[in-house]
């Protein structure tokens, strides 16, 4: 893969590592939006849970899969959110949806067979428990949704990814691919 293909990918990953806590707020909005279809809201809740749950690894690289999954979830919200999904997307056009199609095209072209594996994980996000509740319970119960929102705020407060850390760790695509391949291998071990 040439440097011309790598550069936009690394730039987008770097940008979204810095904006991850704020991007989670958009997913929080989806969870609490009764106009969106339930499936879209559950994907949003599951993606939040996946992101704020404790993670292995050091530095910003440990959040690379989350950055990619958040963008994939935002696409699913638009695709599965029902008749009001376009209204939701319009609210966040400047932040996300105006460039989402191009972002996903870059991710898919660079990641190759890692991209379907990664986006395929979204479906499993409907199941895991977080603090004793499933994503659907966070959608159904206002108190649980508030608690998930508070957890998201705590994540944002403790998220210690800075521009310097991103610049120092997101320099080579090999580092990112190695991290993603390691996670895919771990997933495969869990299934056997």
N, C-alpha and C positions, 0 to 999 in steps of 0.2 A: 504494500500500500504506500503510495507516495505522500510526501509532506503536504501537498495541496489538499488531499482528502482528510488528512489527520487534523490539520489546523482548525477548520470550522468545528469539528467534533470536540477537540480539546477546549476551544473557546466557549462552546455551549455548555459543556460539562462544568467548566470553571465558573461560568456565570450562574448556573443553576445550583452549584454547591453553595454559593454565597446567598442565593435567594430561597433556599430550601425551607427555612422556617416560615417565610411569608407565603410560599406556594402551598404549604400545608393549610394555611388559613383559607385559601380558595377551596380546598377539599372540605374543610370544616363548614364552609358556606353550603357546599353541596349536600353534606350530611343533614343539615338542618333545613334544607329547602323542600317544603312539602309539595312543590310544583313538579319536582323531578320524580321520575319513576323509581320505585324501590330498589331495583337492581343497581342502578347508577349510584344511589345513595350508599348501598352496602359496599360497593367497590371503593367508594371514597373513604368510608369508615375503615375498611380493611387496609387500605393503603396508608392511612394515617397510623394505624396500629403497627403495621410492619415497620414504618419509619421511626416511630418514637420508642419502639421496644429496644432493649439493650442490644448492642451490636458488637461483634468481635472486630478487632483491628485497631489500627492507630490512624490518627489524622483524617483529613478529608476523604481519602480514598475509600474508607469504609462506608461512606455514604453515596458512592457513585451509583450503585444499583438503585438506591432510593430515588435519586435524581431522575434516573431513566424511568423508573416505575411510576413516579408522580406524573410525568408527561404522558405515559401510556394510559394511566387512569383518567387523566383529563380528557383524552380522546374517547375513552369508553363512556364517560359521562355524557359527552356530546352525542355519541352514537346510540346510547341506551336510555338517555334521560327523558325520552318522550317528547311531546309537542312543545314543552317549555324549555327544552335543553338549549335551543338557539338563544332564547332570552337570557339564560344563565351565561352562555358563552359571550354574549354581547356585553354583559357586565364586566367581564374580565378580558376583553379583546386586547387592550393595550398591554396588559401584563403577560398574557399567555396565548390566548386563542388566535390572535392575529398572526403569530409566527409558528403555531403548533405544527401545522402540516409540514413546513420546511424543516423544523427541528426533528420531527420523526423520520423524515426522509434521510436526513444526515445520520441519525442513529442507526437506522436499518442498513444503510449502505456500508457503514464502517463496521458494525458489529456482526454482520452476516448471520450465521446460524445461532449466535448468542441472542439475537433480538427475539425470535419466536419463543425461545426458552424463557426469556425474561418476561415478555408480555403474557405468556401462558400462565405465569405465576399469579396473575391478577385473580383468576377464577378461584384459586385456593384461598384467597384473602377473605372470603366470606365465612370461613370456618374457625379460624383460631380464636382462642379465648385471650382476652387481655383484661387483667384484673377481674376475672370471673365472668366476663360478659363477651358475647359474640358481637360481630359487627351489626347484625340485625337488631340486637338489643340496644346498641347505641343509636340506631335509627329510630326505633320505636319509643324509647323512654327518654323524655326530656331531661330528667335528672342524670341519666347515664350520658347523654349527649353533652351536658354541661361539664360532667367530669372528664370526658374525653377532650373537650375544649381546654379545660384547665391543664390537663396533661400536655397538650400541645403548647400551651404557654410556657410550661415548665421546660419543655424541650427547647423552645426558642431561647429562653433565658440561659440555659446551660449549653447551648450549641456554640462551641468555641472554635468555629471555622472562620478564619480571617483571610483577607486577600493575600497576605504574605504566606500563610500556610498553603493556600490553594496554589499560588504561584510556584512554591517550592515542591509541591507533591504532584501536581498535574502538569508534567512536562512531556511525558512520553506515553504514547498510547499503549505500549507494552505493559506498563504498570497496571493500567485499567483492565486490559484484557486478561492479565494474569489473575487479578482479583475476581473478575467475573467468572472465569473458568474454574477457579477454586470453589466459588460458591455453587456453580453448577455441579461440580463433582461431589460436593457435600450433599446437595439435594438428591443426587442419584444414589448415594450411599443410604440415605434415609428411606428411599423407596424400596431398597432390597432387603 
